[in-house]
Structure formats: structure tokens, C-alpha cells
Amino acid sequence: MNPVPQLEPLLKQLRLSGILDSLDARNRQAIEAKLAYTDFLALLVQDEIARRDQRQFAQRLRKAQVIGDKTLERFDYTHSPSVNHALIAELATCRFVTEHSSVLIAGPTGTGKSHLVQSLCHCALRAGHEVLFISHTKLLAQLQAARATDTFERKLRQLARIDVLAIDDFGLRPMRSPQDEDFHDLIDARYERTTSLLTSNLHFDEWGAAFPNKLMGAATLDRLRDGAYRIVLDGETRRKPRPMPESTSAARIPPATLQAAR
């Protein structure tokens, strides 16, 4: 007897309709292995918990604006042969989050900085931390919009309490006043309370050039560098253009035709 027709409306009423996905397979398993009713029920409950955990993680991943496949498992170390594997493994434990330490990643375009920082975001999300991945340009635009609508303090508090704030492409565009002040206020509010991750195409020694106010820049970078983990990615860009198609127009015209055309 197929129990699904009777169970389906009841499971939906209890908001347990996900059990239907594995009910047939678990039912066959229970019959073949002669499982006790309680063991069969335990398997169904475990399946439902796993489904809910996966769904919640997917929601948190979307809220964090992190790409789903940008994980450490998919990070290609061959493009940055000098990267410290032991340091990456240490960061994957997320101890840097509980330490409230910054992670600063520098390297040329296309060396995997965005992938690596999102991989660390994945680790932090799996550990239960709140995460936001955002470009430096977009972050500054949000802060500027908040100033324009007189909601800057509220926006600052919102960003300041996020466990892990990953800022991609820092310094890609030099800041203008008061962008450097807004950025300083955010870093200052997060200093020793939460964790900030930054990537940049600029070498660490060049980060100060992103600030129009050099004194403001020195104060901001001093907070970011204090106790920070630093990673330099090198090597060639992993973004390769498609090969140019061969020109076939002349090749397809017989030589005699070309001669006649002349």
C-alpha cells in the first residue's frame, strides 16, 4: 500500500512536505532492512533537518551576496604558487572571526582575490556568522545615499555589527571627500568588535593612495592592519580571452575565383 496519498495533505498541513522527497526511498530501506518504526521515523526526521539546514544556508548565502561555487574546494592554487597554504587552512577555521582580526588580500587582477575572500565568507557562514560581501564602490555608494537621506547613522550601525564584512576591490577607484570620512567611520566602528576582509589590486604599500586625506588614510589603515592576516596572490591572470576565430572568408574562395575577381 502506498502511504503517500494519505500522508501528503497531512505533511503539508504540518509544513513537513519535504519529507515526501525521501519517503519512498526510506520506506523501501525500512522494509529491506526490517527497521523498527522508530528507526524509520528517525531517518525521515534527519532528512527533514538536513533539508531545512540546506535551505537556510542557501538563504543566508543569498543575503550575504556570496556566489555559491566560490569555495576553498574550488580555489585553484596553481595560479598563485607562492600562496601560504598553511595560512589559508588556518583562516578556514574562522578563528580570525572570533579574534576580530582583519584579513587583507592583495594581488594583480585575475589572480583569485575575489574567489578567495568569498571562500572565507563561505567558511564563516558555515560557522554560523553573519556575512556580507560587497564591492568597495558599492559600499561607498550606499554610505553616500544614506547621508543624502539622513540615515547615515542607522546604516553605519547596521554595517558595523555584521560579523564579517568582505570588501572587494578596495581602491579600484580613488575615494573623494567625504567618501574617505565615511569609510574611516565604518572601519573605526568595526575595529576590535567585528571582522573586516579586504581585497585590492594595489600593493599594501599603495593603499594610502586611495585616500585624498592622507592623515585620514593613515588612521584608517592603521586600524585595518592592526593584527591583520595578510595574503599576497601572484601569478598570471586566470581570466583568459577566447581564441580569435580563424579568418575563413578568403580560405573558402577558390584561388581561381579570386584571380577572376581581380
RAGI-V826417 format. One record per residue. N is the residue number from 1. RES is the residue in three letters. PSI is psi as a letter, one per 20 degrees, with the letter a starting at -180 (NA if undefined). OMEGA is omega as a letter, one per 40 degrees, with the letter a starting at -180 (none if undefined). D_LAST is the distance of its C-alpha to the last C-alpha in Angstrom with 2 decimals. Layout:
N&RES&PSI&OMEGA&D_LAST / N&RES&PSI&OMEGA&D_LAST
This chain:
1&MET&p&i&83.11 / 2&ASN&o&a&80.11 / 3&PRO&i&a&81.46 / 4&VAL&g&a&78.32 / 5&PRO&h&a&79.05 / 6&GLN&h&a&82.41 / 7&LEU&h&a&81.27 / 8&GLU&g&i&78.05 / 9&PRO&h&i&79.68 / 10&LEU&g&i&82.31 / 11&LEU&h&i&79.80 / 12&LYS&h&i&77.74 / 13&GLN&h&i&80.92 / 14&LEU&j&a&81.67 / 15&ARG&l&i&78.06 / 16&LEU&k&a&77.73 / 17&SER&i&i&75.05 / 18&GLY&h&i&73.01 / 19&ILE&h&a&75.56 / 20&LEU&h&a&74.09 / 21&ASP&h&a&70.97 / 22&SER&j&a&73.03 / 23&LEU&g&a&76.05 / 24&ASP&g&a&75.06 / 25&ALA&g&i&74.13 / 26&ARG&h&i&77.28 / 27&ASN&g&i&79.41 / 28&ARG&g&i&78.19 / 29&GLN&g&a&78.76 / 30&ALA&h&a&82.28 / 31&ILE&g&a&83.13 / 32&GLU&h&a&81.79 / 33&ALA&i&a&83.42 / 34&LYS&l&a&86.53 / 35&LEU&q&i&86.31 / 36&ALA&q&a&89.13 / 37&TYR&h&a&88.52 / 38&THR&h&i&88.67 / 39&ASP&h&i&86.02 / 40&PHE&g&i&83.75 / 41&LEU&h&a&84.28 / 42&ALA&h&i&83.62 / 43&LEU&g&i&80.21 / 44&LEU&g&i&79.23 / 45&VAL&g&i&80.44 / 46&GLN&g&i&78.54 / 47&ASP&g&a&75.34 / 48&GLU&g&i&75.89 / 49&ILE&g&i&76.56 / 50&ALA&g&i&73.39 / 51&ARG&g&a&71.34 / 52&ARG&g&i&72.89 / 53&ASP&g&a&72.34 / 54&GLN&g&i&68.67 / 55&ARG&g&i&68.28 / 56&GLN&h&i&70.09 / 57&PHE&g&i&67.99 / 58&ALA&h&i&64.78 / 59&GLN&g&i&66.18 / 60&ARG&h&i&67.13 / 61&LEU&g&i&63.68 / 62&ARG&g&i&62.06 / 63&LYS&h&i&64.60 / 64&ALA&i&a&63.89 / 65&GLN&k&i&60.12 / 66&VAL&p&i&59.47 / 67&ILE&p&a&56.61 / 68&GLY&h&a&58.14 / 69&ASP&j&i&56.26 / 70&LYS&m&a&56.53 / 71&THR&r&i&59.42 / 72&LEU&h&i&60.52 / 73&GLU&h&a&59.96 / 74&ARG&j&a&56.22 / 75&PHE&p&a&55.98 / 76&ASP&o&a&53.79 / 77&TYR&i&a&55.71 / 78&THR&h&i&53.08 / 79&HIS&i&i&51.04 / 80&SER&m&a&54.14 / 81&PRO&h&a&55.81 / 82&SER&j&a&58.46 / 83&VAL&q&a&59.78 / 84&ASN&o&a&63.51 / 85&HIS&h&a&63.91 / 86&ALA&h&i&67.68 / 87&LEU&g&i&67.40 / 88&ILE&g&i&65.11 / 89&ALA&h&i&67.63 / 90&GLU&g&i&70.42 / 91&LEU&h&a&68.65 / 92&ALA&i&i&68.09 / 93&THR&i&i&71.89 / 94&CYS&k&i&71.74 / 95&ARG&h&i&74.62 / 96&PHE&h&i&72.72 / 97&VAL&g&i&73.29 / 98&THR&h&i&77.05 / 99&GLU&i&a&77.02 / 100&HIS&k&a&75.15 / 101&SER&q&i&72.86 / 102&SER&q&i&69.36 / 103&VAL&o&a&66.33 / 104&LEU&p&a&63.65 / 105&ILE&p&a&60.22 / 106&ALA&q&i&57.68 / 107&GLY&r&a&54.30 / 108&PRO&r&i&50.60 / 109&THR&p&i&48.41 / 110&GLY&j&a&47.80 / 111&THR&j&i&50.66 / 112&GLY&j&a&52.65 / 113&LYS&g&a&55.12 / 114&SER&h&i&54.94 / 115&HIS&g&a&55.23 / 116&LEU&g&a&58.21 / 117&VAL&h&i&60.09 / 118&GLN&h&i&59.60 / 119&SER&g&i&60.88 / 120&LEU&h&i&64.03 / 121&CYS&g&i&64.25 / 122&HIS&g&a&64.22 / 123&CYS&g&a&67.09 / 124&ALA&h&i&69.03 / 125&LEU&g&i&68.57 / 126&ARG&h&i&69.82 / 127&ALA&i&i&72.82 / 128&GLY&j&a&73.63 / 129&HIS&q&i&72.58 / 130&GLU&p&a&71.00 / 131&VAL&q&i&67.47 / 132&LEU&p&i&64.79 / 133&PHE&p&a&61.29 / 134&ILE&q&i&59.59 / 135&SER&q&i&57.06 / 136&HIS&g&a&58.53 / 137&THR&g&a&56.54 / 138&LYS&h&i&57.81 / 139&LEU&g&i&61.34 / 140&LEU&h&i&61.42 / 141&ALA&h&i&60.12 / 142&GLN&g&i&62.93 / 143&LEU&h&i&65.52 / 144&GLN&g&i&64.25 / 145&ALA&h&i&64.36 / 146&ALA&h&i&67.89 / 147&ARG&g&a&68.93 / 148&ALA&h&a&67.55 / 149&THR&j&i&69.58 / 150&ASP&k&i&72.70 / 151&THR&k&a&72.51 / 152&PHE&g&a&71.66 / 153&GLU&h&i&74.92 / 154&ARG&g&i&74.62 / 155&LYS&h&i&71.03 / 156&LEU&g&i&72.11 / 157&ARG&h&a&74.97 / 158&GLN&g&a&72.71 / 159&LEU&h&a&70.22 / 160&ALA&h&a&73.00 / 161&ARG&i&i&74.73 / 162&ILE&p&a&71.73 / 163&ASP&g&a&72.51 / 164&VAL&o&i&69.03 / 165&LEU&o&a&66.54 / 166&ALA&o&a&63.15 / 167&ILE&o&a&61.05 / 168&ASP&q&i&57.40 / 169&ASP&l&i&55.15 / 170&PHE&p&i&57.97 / 171&GLY&j&i&56.79 / 172&LEU&h&i&53.16 / 173&ARG&p&i&53.76 / 174&PRO&q&i&56.51 / 175&MET&q&i&59.49 / 176&ARG&q&i&60.74 / 177&SER&p&e&64.35 / 178&PRO&k&a&66.12 / 179&GLN&h&a&63.86 / 180&ASP&h&i&65.27 / 181&GLU&g&i&68.79 / 182&ASP&g&a&68.08 / 183&PHE&g&i&66.66 / 184&HIS&g&a&69.65 / 185&ASP&h&a&72.07 / 186&LEU&g&a&70.51 / 187&ILE&h&i&70.56 / 188&ASP&h&a&74.09 / 189&ALA&h&a&75.25 / 190&ARG&i&a&73.89 / 191&TYR&p&i&75.12 / 192&GLU&j&i&77.52 / 193&ARG&h&a&77.68 / 194&THR&a&a&74.38 / 195&THR&p&i&71.27 / 196&SER&p&i&67.97 / 197&LEU&p&i&64.74 / 198&LEU&q&i&61.90 / 199&THR&q&i&58.41 / 200&SER&q&i&56.39 / 201&ASN&i&a&53.28 / 202&LEU&q&i&55.51 / 203&HIS&q&a&57.65 / 204&PHE&h&a&61.34 / 205&ASP&i&a&61.99 / 206&GLU&i&a&59.45 / 207&TRP&h&i&60.89 / 208&GLY&h&a&63.02 / 209&ALA&i&a&59.92 / 210&ALA&i&a&59.47 / 211&PHE&p&i&62.68 / 212&PRO&h&i&62.94 / 213&ASN&o&a&66.69 / 214&LYS&h&i&67.12 / 215&LEU&g&i&70.78 / 216&MET&g&i&69.95 / 217&GLY&g&a&67.25 / 218&ALA&g&a&69.67 / 219&ALA&h&a&72.27 / 220&THR&g&a&69.80 / 221&LEU&h&i&68.31 / 222&ASP&h&i&71.81 / 223&ARG&h&i&72.73 / 224&LEU&h&a&69.57 / 225&ARG&i&a&69.94 / 226&ASP&o&i&73.64 / 227&GLY&j&a&74.03 / 228&ALA&q&i&70.37 / 229&TYR&p&a&68.43 / 230&ARG&p&a&65.22 / 231&ILE&p&i&62.12 / 232&VAL&p&i&59.04 / 233&LEU&p&a&55.88 / 234&ASP&a&i&53.31 / 235&GLY&a&a&50.25 / 236&GLU&q&i&46.65 / 237&THR&q&i&45.71 / 238&ARG&i&i&45.77 / 239&ARG&o&a&43.23 / 240&LYS&p&i&39.91 / 241&PRO&q&i&36.57 / 242&ARG&q&i&34.66 / 243&PRO&q&i&31.92 / 244&MET&p&i&28.45 / 245&PRO&q&i&26.45 / 246&GLU&q&i&23.66 / 247&SER&o&a&20.14 / 248&THR&i&a&19.13 / 249&SER&g&a&16.18 / 250&ALA&h&a&13.59 / 251&ALA&h&a&16.16 / 252&ARG&i&a&16.46 / 253&ILE&o&a&12.91 / 254&PRO&q&a&12.98 / 255&PRO&h&a&10.92 / 256&ALA&h&i&10.06 / 257&THR&g&i&8.76 / 258&LEU&g&a&6.52 / 259&GLN&g&a&5.30 / 260&ALA&h&a&5.37 / 261&ALA&h&i&3.79 / 262&ARG&NA&none&0.00
